[in-house]
Amino acid sequence: MAVLAIPFVFPTWWMITSSLLPENEVLSYPPKLLPLHPQWSNYKAAFTNYPLAHQYLNSLYIALLVTVGTMVFSSLAGYAFARIPFPGNKFLFPLILTGLLIPTEVTIIPLFKMVDSLGLTNTPWPLIVIPIFGAPSVLATFIMRQFFLSVPDDLEDAGRIDGLRRFGLFYKVALPLARPALASVAIFTFLNTWNMYLEPLVYETDKRNYTLPVALTQYTDAYGSHLWNIQLAASVTTVIPVLIVFIAAQRHFVEGLAQTGLKG
């Protein structure tokens, strides 16, 4: 198991150790995998010479808002498709799933023209609203629908006897049971939003509005050469929120995949 883990662990180890090396030693051969004199100033330079703190905050609040919005929207939509019979249900849901087949690159130009006509370019709104109500939330809706299909009818019948109406059945009976599925949605959505690169590159022109994946490409000197050690130091800091989210929701994540039938 330890040998099989090397291809996955080595890039992370190289990224962390190289972030502590001087610039002229990052790409040296053979690679230095243990810095003898760690350059902690690389981390300080990543925050003082560039607006990384502001860009870090951009990524953080956008990822959190998109994650919460997607959890709310997908749970409501998934419950409606799973538990509420309405005309066109069987036709509409497969039609929505086709959104998974459309690459982001195909729709980015029409979306940019629409956002630009509304005067919302260079604002965070297209990075928040489009993922919540657009194609990125289709997978989340699918996960929630699959979970709500497994909720026994007897539970809702008991809720009806207690006087609950439809929203009460959703909020007080079905939603509390959906924590594993919601954890899966939260991790998928947070990771997807945190790593979003093309959308902020298209919608944002001010560097202070960049999110981290775009900001990490800006670490160059006056001649345009990459400052690899500072760039790697900034990259290490971007991993921390992802690890926190995954560790916090790991147990529910695995359980959610198993219950929604997505586990391989």
Secondary structure in CASP SS format (residue, H / E / C, confidence):
PFRMAT SS
TARGET T0000
AUTHOR 0000-0000-0000
METHOD secondary structure of the structure
MODEL  1
M C 1.00
A H 1.00
V H 1.00
L H 1.00
A H 1.00
I H 1.00
P H 1.00
F H 1.00
V H 1.00
F H 1.00
P H 1.00
T H 1.00
W H 1.00
W H 1.00
M H 1.00
I H 1.00
T H 1.00
S H 1.00
S C 1.00
L C 1.00
L C 1.00
P C 1.00
E H 1.00
N H 1.00
E H 1.00
V C 1.00
L C 1.00
S C 1.00
Y C 1.00
P C 1.00
P C 1.00
K C 1.00
L C 1.00
L C 1.00
P C 1.00
L C 1.00
H C 1.00
P C 1.00
Q C 1.00
W C 1.00
S H 1.00
N H 1.00
Y H 1.00
K H 1.00
A H 1.00
A H 1.00
F H 1.00
T H 1.00
N C 1.00
Y C 1.00
P C 1.00
L H 1.00
A H 1.00
H H 1.00
Q H 1.00
Y H 1.00
L H 1.00
N H 1.00
S H 1.00
L H 1.00
Y H 1.00
I H 1.00
A H 1.00
L H 1.00
L H 1.00
V H 1.00
T H 1.00
V H 1.00
G H 1.00
T H 1.00
M H 1.00
V H 1.00
F H 1.00
S H 1.00
S H 1.00
L H 1.00
A H 1.00
G H 1.00
Y H 1.00
A H 1.00
F H 1.00
A H 1.00
R H 1.00
I C 1.00
P C 1.00
F C 1.00
P C 1.00
G C 1.00
N H 1.00
K H 1.00
F H 1.00
L H 1.00
F H 1.00
P H 1.00
L H 1.00
I H 1.00
L H 1.00
T H 1.00
G H 1.00
L H 1.00
L H 1.00
I C 1.00
P C 1.00
T H 1.00
E H 1.00
V H 1.00
T H 1.00
I H 1.00
I H 1.00
P H 1.00
L H 1.00
F H 1.00
K H 1.00
M H 1.00
V H 1.00
D H 1.00
S H 1.00
L C 1.00
G C 1.00
L C 1.00
T C 1.00
N C 1.00
T C 1.00
P C 1.00
W H 1.00
P H 1.00
L H 1.00
I H 1.00
V H 1.00
I H 1.00
P H 1.00
I H 1.00
F H 1.00
G C 1.00
A H 1.00
P H 1.00
S H 1.00
V H 1.00
L H 1.00
A H 1.00
T H 1.00
F H 1.00
I H 1.00
M H 1.00
R H 1.00
Q H 1.00
F H 1.00
F H 1.00
L H 1.00
S C 1.00
V C 1.00
P C 1.00
D H 1.00
D H 1.00
L H 1.00
E H 1.00
D H 1.00
A H 1.00
G H 1.00
R H 1.00
I H 1.00
D C 1.00
G C 1.00
L C 1.00
R C 1.00
R H 1.00
F H 1.00
G H 1.00
L H 1.00
F H 1.00
Y H 1.00
K H 1.00
V H 1.00
A H 1.00
L H 1.00
P H 1.00
L H 1.00
A C 1.00
R H 1.00
P H 1.00
A H 1.00
L H 1.00
A H 1.00
S H 1.00
V H 1.00
A H 1.00
I H 1.00
F H 1.00
T H 1.00
F H 1.00
L H 1.00
N H 1.00
T H 1.00
W H 1.00
N C 1.00
M C 1.00
Y C 1.00
L H 1.00
E H 1.00
P H 1.00
L H 1.00
V H 1.00
Y H 1.00
E C 1.00
T C 1.00
D C 1.00
K H 1.00
R H 1.00
N H 1.00
Y C 1.00
T C 1.00
L H 1.00
P H 1.00
V H 1.00
A H 1.00
L H 1.00
T H 1.00
Q H 1.00
Y C 1.00
T E 1.00
D C 1.00
A C 1.00
Y C 1.00
G C 1.00
S C 1.00
H E 1.00
L C 1.00
W H 1.00
N H 1.00
I H 1.00
Q H 1.00
L H 1.00
A H 1.00
A H 1.00
S H 1.00
V H 1.00
T H 1.00
T H 1.00
V H 1.00
I H 1.00
P H 1.00
V H 1.00
L H 1.00
I H 1.00
V H 1.00
F H 1.00
I H 1.00
A H 1.00
A H 1.00
Q H 1.00
R H 1.00
H H 1.00
F H 1.00
V H 1.00
E H 1.00
G H 1.00
L H 1.00
A H 1.00
Q H 1.00
T H 1.00
G C 1.00
L C 1.00
K C 1.00
G C 1.00
END
